């Protein structure tokens, strides 16, 4: 099961029999950059009894953590460049 919310794609998946989780990624498939660290996906850590509950929790997490600022529709911060060591 999939849905979109605030510039993110949410996908539920079964991590064990009857244990549903949700995976969050940007709708444009670019990585989410948080404090200079790139994440291709974020996973909600709760196990739910059905896929709809996992997606509802992911939507709640996006809203509560104000992740919209990291989505394609928000202002996406750039990854920090680490300079190469000079020898």
Residue, then its C-alpha position, 0 to 999 in steps of 0.5 A: x500500500x502506498x500514498x503521498x503526503x506533503x511531498x513524501x511517498x509513504x509505503x507500508x510493508x510487512x516486517x513479520x507476520x502481522x507487523x506492519x511498518x512504513x517507509x517514507x521517501x521524497x516523492x521526487x526520489x531524491x534523498x532527504x538531507x537532515x543535518x548534512x546526512x543523506x537518507x534515501x528513506x526513513x522508516x517509522x519504528x512502530x509495528x502496526x497490525x495493518x498497513x493502513x495504521x502504519x501509513x496513518x502513523x507515518x503521516x502523523x510523524x511527517x506532520x509532527x516532525x515537520x518533515x515537509x521542510x525536507x520534501x520536494x515542495x519545501x526548502x531542501x537543505x543541501x548536503x554538507x561538502x566535506x573537503x578532501x584531505x590535502x597531502 
